[in-house]
Amino acid sequence: MKDAGRFAELSAPAHWQVVDIISDLHLQASEPGTFEAWQRYLAHPPLGRAADALFILGDLFEVWVGDDVLDAGTPATGEREFQRACAQALHAHSLHTPVFFLHGNRDFLLGPKALEACGMQGLEDPTVLVFLGQRWLLSHGDALCLDDTDYMRFRAQVRAPAWQREFLAQPLEQREAVARGLRAQSEARKRDTGHDPSLWADVDATAAREWLQSAQAATLVHGHTHRPGEHALGGPGLCRVVLSDWDAGATPPRAEVLRLDSQGLRRLRLSPDGATPPCSTC
């Protein structure tokens, strides 16, 4: 878990008035509907107002096995071509809107070359965003799921620089095969425990409260758990706001943006024709 008192900070420029925050799109070639919903969001801003910055709090991709998937000399496959199309779309968006990214549990290997190709600026997890006179703590959220001890051990292993160097030294095809195996194991665990996210490990409230107190912030914004909502954490006004995942193939479809502006935090549900009115104000 992040040591108290060691939080990165990003101070928004004075001209920023609107910030959009998303996470857990899990973009993959096998689910084109979600990619299309994301493209519509980039092209047609919710409520007719483009954000001054976009923050992506991890798991933008379902899997990322190394930045060399974007190399022009790398043989093309369906998934690699899809990831290149995603990078191109992000880069085009970044030409007029700053895009910030912090790693999730699916795309933790996304490195400097990919950040540059996508036009994204990398953030530490967590990062304090200083915006509109307040401090907002941004995180993917997986580092706070302390009760999921198996995952926490796995996370410590794969985030170690030595492990990553060894893994990235393997041929790309081998890394992709490993990733497919891990995804199959993950799906098997879901079948065993149920696909209902309410049955999965959640963020530890005490740890979240300690993070906020150390960051001198009142609100933690995170994804990962696929349980969108707002949760009081005790203490003076402390809370955590959980982002929605995206899945255009679900019933009903899920595609939601958290918008931060002078009105506070608002959830904007995206439909095929654009954004519906805000579904809630946090």
C-alpha positions as CSV (number, residue, x, y, z in Angstrom):
1,M,0.0,0.0,0.0
2,K,1.2,3.5,-0.7
3,D,3.1,5.0,2.2
4,A,1.4,8.0,3.8
5,G,2.7,11.4,2.9
6,R,4.1,10.4,-0.5
7,F,1.4,11.5,-2.9
8,A,2.1,13.0,-6.3
9,E,0.2,16.2,-7.1
10,L,-1.1,17.8,-10.2
11,S,-2.3,21.4,-10.1
12,A,-4.8,22.2,-12.8
13,P,-4.1,25.3,-14.9
14,A,-6.3,28.3,-14.2
15,H,-8.2,28.0,-17.4
16,W,-9.5,24.4,-16.7
17,Q,-13.2,24.5,-15.9
18,V,-14.3,21.0,-16.7
19,V,-12.5,17.6,-16.1
20,D,-13.8,14.2,-17.3
21,I,-12.8,11.0,-15.5
22,I,-13.2,7.5,-16.8
23,S,-11.8,4.0,-16.1
24,D,-12.3,0.3,-16.8
25,L,-13.2,0.4,-20.5
26,H,-11.3,-2.9,-21.0
27,L,-11.0,-2.1,-24.7
28,Q,-10.4,-5.3,-26.8
29,A,-11.0,-6.3,-30.4
30,S,-13.7,-8.8,-29.5
31,E,-15.9,-6.1,-28.1
32,P,-16.2,-3.4,-30.8
33,G,-19.3,-1.9,-29.4
34,T,-17.4,-0.5,-26.4
35,F,-14.7,0.9,-28.6
36,E,-17.4,2.6,-30.7
37,A,-19.1,4.1,-27.6
38,W,-15.7,5.4,-26.5
39,Q,-15.1,6.9,-30.0
40,R,-18.5,8.6,-29.9
41,Y,-17.6,10.1,-26.5
42,L,-14.3,11.5,-27.8
43,A,-16.0,13.0,-30.9
44,H,-19.2,14.2,-29.3
45,P,-18.6,15.7,-25.8
46,P,-21.4,15.1,-23.2
47,L,-23.9,17.9,-22.8
48,G,-22.2,19.7,-25.7
49,R,-19.2,20.8,-23.6
50,A,-15.8,19.4,-24.2
51,A,-13.7,18.7,-21.1
52,D,-10.5,20.7,-20.6
53,A,-8.7,17.5,-19.6
54,L,-9.5,13.8,-19.6
55,F,-8.3,11.4,-16.8
56,I,-8.2,7.7,-17.4
57,L,-7.8,5.8,-14.1
58,G,-6.6,2.5,-15.4
59,D,-7.8,-0.6,-17.3
60,L,-8.3,1.4,-20.5
61,F,-7.2,-1.9,-22.2
62,E,-8.3,-5.4,-21.3
63,V,-4.7,-6.5,-21.6
64,W,-1.3,-4.9,-22.4
65,V,1.7,-7.1,-22.8
66,G,4.3,-4.5,-23.9
67,D,4.7,-1.3,-26.0
68,D,6.1,-3.2,-28.9
69,V,2.6,-4.1,-30.0
70,L,2.6,-0.6,-31.5
71,D,5.8,-1.0,-33.4
72,A,5.4,-0.6,-37.2
73,G,7.7,-3.6,-37.8
74,T,5.7,-5.9,-35.5
75,P,3.5,-8.4,-37.5
76,A,-0.1,-7.4,-37.4
77,T,-2.8,-9.4,-35.7
78,G,-6.4,-8.5,-35.0
79,E,-5.7,-7.5,-31.4
80,R,-2.5,-5.6,-32.3
81,E,-4.3,-3.7,-35.1
82,F,-7.1,-2.9,-32.6
83,Q,-4.6,-1.6,-30.0
84,R,-2.9,0.6,-32.7
85,A,-6.3,2.0,-33.7
86,C,-6.9,2.9,-30.0
87,A,-3.5,4.6,-29.8
88,Q,-4.3,6.7,-32.9
89,A,-7.7,7.8,-31.5
90,L,-6.1,8.8,-28.2
91,H,-3.3,10.7,-29.9
92,A,-5.8,12.6,-32.1
93,H,-7.8,13.5,-29.0
94,S,-4.7,14.6,-27.1
95,L,-3.9,17.2,-29.8
96,H,-6.7,19.4,-28.4
97,T,-7.3,17.9,-24.9
98,P,-4.7,16.8,-22.4
99,V,-5.1,13.1,-21.5
100,F,-3.7,11.7,-18.3
101,F,-3.4,8.0,-17.5
102,L,-2.6,5.9,-14.5
103,H,-2.2,2.2,-14.6
104,G,-4.8,-0.4,-13.8
105,N,-4.4,-4.1,-13.1
106,R,-4.9,-5.0,-16.8
107,D,-2.6,-2.4,-18.4
108,F,0.1,-2.0,-15.8
109,L,2.8,-2.8,-18.5
110,L,1.8,0.2,-20.6
111,G,5.1,2.1,-20.8
112,P,6.7,5.3,-21.9
113,K,6.7,4.5,-25.6
114,A,2.9,3.7,-25.6
115,L,2.2,6.8,-23.5
116,E,4.0,8.9,-26.1
117,A,2.2,7.1,-29.0
118,C,-1.2,7.7,-27.3
119,G,-0.4,11.3,-26.4
120,M,-1.0,10.6,-22.8
121,Q,0.8,11.9,-19.7
122,G,1.4,9.2,-17.1
123,L,0.4,9.7,-13.4
124,E,1.4,7.9,-10.3
125,D,-1.2,5.9,-8.4
126,P,-2.5,7.7,-6.4
127,T,-2.3,11.3,-7.5
128,V,-3.9,14.4,-5.9
129,L,-5.6,16.6,-8.5
130,V,-5.8,20.2,-7.3
131,F,-8.8,21.7,-9.2
132,L,-11.4,24.4,-8.5
133,G,-10.0,25.0,-5.1
134,Q,-10.2,21.4,-3.9
135,R,-8.0,18.4,-3.6
136,W,-9.3,15.2,-5.3
137,L,-7.4,11.9,-4.8
138,L,-7.3,9.8,-8.0
139,S,-6.5,6.1,-8.0
140,H,-7.3,2.9,-10.0
141,G,-8.3,1.4,-6.7
142,D,-6.8,-2.1,-6.8
143,A,-4.1,-1.2,-4.3
144,L,-6.8,-0.7,-1.6
145,C,-8.5,-4.0,-2.0
146,L,-6.6,-5.5,0.9
147,D,-8.9,-8.4,1.6
148,D,-8.1,-9.9,-1.8
149,T,-4.9,-11.4,-0.5
150,D,-4.2,-13.6,-3.5
151,Y,-4.5,-10.6,-5.8
152,M,-2.3,-8.4,-3.6
153,R,0.4,-11.0,-3.7
154,F,0.1,-11.2,-7.5
155,R,0.1,-7.4,-7.8
156,A,3.3,-7.1,-5.8
157,Q,5.0,-9.7,-8.0
158,V,4.0,-8.2,-11.4
159,R,4.7,-4.6,-10.3
160,A,8.3,-5.5,-9.4
161,P,10.8,-4.0,-11.9
162,A,12.8,-7.3,-12.1
163,W,9.6,-9.3,-13.0
164,Q,8.6,-6.8,-15.6
165,R,12.1,-6.8,-17.2
166,E,12.1,-10.6,-17.4
167,F,8.6,-10.7,-18.8
168,L,9.1,-8.0,-21.4
169,A,12.3,-9.8,-22.6
170,Q,10.2,-12.7,-23.8
171,P,9.0,-12.8,-27.4
172,L,5.8,-10.9,-28.0
173,E,3.9,-14.0,-29.0
174,Q,4.9,-15.8,-25.8
175,R,3.7,-12.8,-23.7
176,E,0.4,-12.8,-25.5
177,A,0.0,-16.5,-24.8
178,V,0.7,-15.9,-21.1
179,A,-1.9,-13.0,-21.1
180,R,-4.5,-15.3,-22.6
181,G,-3.9,-17.9,-19.9
182,L,-4.2,-15.3,-17.1
183,R,-7.5,-14.0,-18.6
184,A,-8.8,-17.6,-18.8
185,Q,-7.9,-18.1,-15.1
186,S,-9.7,-14.8,-14.3
187,E,-12.8,-15.9,-16.1
188,A,-12.8,-19.2,-14.3
189,R,-12.5,-17.5,-10.9
190,K,-15.5,-15.3,-11.9
191,R,-17.5,-18.4,-12.8
192,D,-16.6,-19.9,-9.4
193,T,-17.4,-16.8,-7.3
194,G,-20.2,-15.4,-9.6
195,H,-20.0,-12.6,-12.1
196,D,-21.8,-10.2,-9.7
197,P,-19.2,-7.6,-8.8
198,S,-20.9,-7.2,-5.3
199,L,-19.3,-10.6,-4.5
200,W,-15.8,-9.4,-5.3
201,A,-13.3,-7.9,-2.8
202,D,-13.9,-4.2,-2.3
203,V,-11.8,-1.2,-1.2
204,D,-10.8,-1.2,2.4
205,A,-12.5,1.7,4.0
206,T,-9.9,2.3,6.7
207,A,-7.1,2.3,4.2
208,A,-9.1,4.7,1.9
209,R,-9.7,7.0,4.9
210,E,-6.0,7.0,5.8
211,W,-5.1,7.9,2.2
212,L,-7.4,10.8,2.2
213,Q,-6.2,12.1,5.5
214,S,-2.6,11.9,4.3
215,A,-3.4,13.6,1.0
216,Q,-5.4,16.3,2.8
217,A,-8.3,15.5,0.5
218,A,-12.0,14.8,1.1
219,T,-12.9,12.7,-2.0
220,L,-11.2,9.6,-3.4
221,V,-12.2,8.8,-7.0
222,H,-11.4,5.3,-8.2
223,G,-12.4,2.5,-10.5
224,H,-11.5,-1.2,-10.5
225,T,-14.3,-2.6,-8.5
226,H,-17.1,-2.2,-11.1
227,R,-19.4,-1.0,-8.4
228,P,-20.3,2.6,-9.3
229,G,-21.5,4.6,-6.3
230,E,-20.7,7.0,-3.5
231,H,-19.6,5.8,-0.1
232,A,-19.2,7.8,3.1
233,L,-15.9,7.0,4.9
234,G,-16.6,8.5,8.3
235,G,-14.6,11.5,9.5
236,P,-15.4,15.0,8.4
237,G,-16.9,14.7,4.9
238,L,-14.6,12.0,3.7
239,C,-16.0,9.8,0.8
240,R,-15.0,7.7,-2.1
241,V,-16.7,7.9,-5.5
242,V,-16.5,4.7,-7.6
243,L,-16.4,4.9,-11.4
244,S,-18.4,2.7,-13.7
245,D,-16.9,0.2,-16.0
246,W,-17.8,0.3,-19.7
247,D,-19.6,-2.6,-21.5
248,A,-21.7,-1.8,-24.6
249,G,-22.8,-5.4,-24.8
250,A,-24.3,-5.5,-21.3
251,T,-28.1,-5.2,-20.6
252,P,-28.5,-2.3,-20.2
253,P,-25.2,-1.0,-21.8
254,R,-22.7,0.6,-19.5
255,A,-20.8,3.7,-20.5
256,E,-20.4,6.5,-18.0
257,V,-18.3,9.6,-17.5
258,L,-17.7,11.3,-14.2
259,R,-17.6,15.0,-14.8
260,L,-16.0,17.4,-12.4
261,D,-16.8,21.1,-12.7
262,S,-18.2,24.0,-10.7
263,Q,-21.3,22.0,-10.0
264,G,-19.3,19.3,-8.3
265,L,-19.2,15.6,-9.5
266,R,-21.8,14.5,-11.9
267,R,-22.3,11.1,-13.5
268,L,-23.1,11.3,-17.2
269,R,-24.5,8.1,-18.8
270,L,-23.7,7.9,-22.5
271,S,-26.2,6.5,-25.0
272,P,-25.8,5.7,-28.7
273,D,-27.1,9.3,-29.4
274,G,-24.9,11.0,-26.8
275,A,-25.2,11.7,-23.1
276,T,-28.4,11.6,-21.2
277,P,-29.0,14.1,-18.5
278,P,-26.8,13.6,-15.4
279,C,-27.9,10.5,-13.5
280,S,-26.6,11.7,-10.2
281,T,-24.7,14.5,-8.5
282,C,-22.2,13.3,-6.0
